[in-house]
Every structure is written in structure tokens, then in C-alpha cells.
């Protein structure tokens, strides 16, 4: 795109992407990981996340979320967090451990 960049190839753990509704949804039974839709990252200076209607979803390099702590206080396995639309409160997805993963172990 002219502004920002596209990210593809990520996997959702603890949720799935509902393309029809354009938001996070509960995982189907026996479905551990699902492919995430293409994400368009647009840089916005001093952007504050909205109070509701989105989940600030962390992105990790691998399924092992643990890593050594870096000087930022985050795990070295942590990449960034992205806002994903949802109709549920953020704590709903936090309790499920919902995260985006760059590479599955298998």
C-alpha cells in the first residue's frame, strides 16, 4: 500500500477470525490455531487504543511465549501488539490467552 504495510501468515491461538463479521470470534471445537486475515498496519503518531470494540492482541514469534526479558521489560519472543475488532470486552480474550503467533512449532 502507499501507507503502512501488510502482514500475512499469522496464526490466532484462543480465537478465530470471522471474515463475515470482520471481528474476533470463538474458536470452533477442537480448533487450536487458525489463520489470521491479512493485517494492514498504518502508522499513526500518539495513537491511543479505543475504550471498547477492540482487543489489543499480542504477537509472539513462536508458541513458547516465554523468553528472556529484554531491556523493554517484554519477552524476547514478543513482537508487537495490534488492535483487532471485537464485540466482546478485552478481558474475555485475555482469559482465553488469545494471541497471534508468527510460526507454529509443527
Secondary structure as the mmCIF struct_conf table of DSSP 4:
data_model
#
loop_
_struct_conf.conf_type_id
_struct_conf.id
_struct_conf.beg_label_comp_id
_struct_conf.beg_label_asym_id
_struct_conf.beg_label_seq_id
_struct_conf.end_label_comp_id
_struct_conf.end_label_asym_id
_struct_conf.end_label_seq_id
BEND BEND1 UNK A 3 UNK A 4
STRN STRN1 UNK A 5 UNK A 7
STRN STRN2 UNK A 11 UNK A 13
BEND BEND2 UNK A 14 UNK A 14
STRN STRN3 UNK A 16 UNK A 18
TURN_TY1_P TURN_TY1_P1 UNK A 19 UNK A 22
STRN STRN4 UNK A 23 UNK A 25
HELX_LH_PP_P HELX_LH_PP_P1 UNK A 26 UNK A 28
TURN_TY1_P TURN_TY1_P2 UNK A 29 UNK A 30
STRN STRN5 UNK A 33 UNK A 35
HELX_LH_PP_P HELX_LH_PP_P2 UNK A 36 UNK A 38
STRN STRN6 UNK A 39 UNK A 41
TURN_TY1_P TURN_TY1_P3 UNK A 45 UNK A 46
BEND BEND3 UNK A 51 UNK A 53
STRN STRN7 UNK A 54 UNK A 60
BEND BEND4 UNK A 61 UNK A 63
STRN STRN8 UNK A 69 UNK A 69
TURN_TY1_P TURN_TY1_P4 UNK A 71 UNK A 72
BEND BEND5 UNK A 73 UNK A 74
STRN STRN9 UNK A 75 UNK A 75
TURN_TY1_P TURN_TY1_P5 UNK A 76 UNK A 77
STRN STRN10 UNK A 78 UNK A 85
BEND BEND6 UNK A 87 UNK A 88
HELX_RH_AL_P HELX_RH_AL_P1 UNK A 90 UNK A 95
TURN_TY1_P TURN_TY1_P6 UNK A 96 UNK A 97
STRN STRN11 UNK A 99 UNK A 101
BEND BEND7 UNK A 102 UNK A 102
#
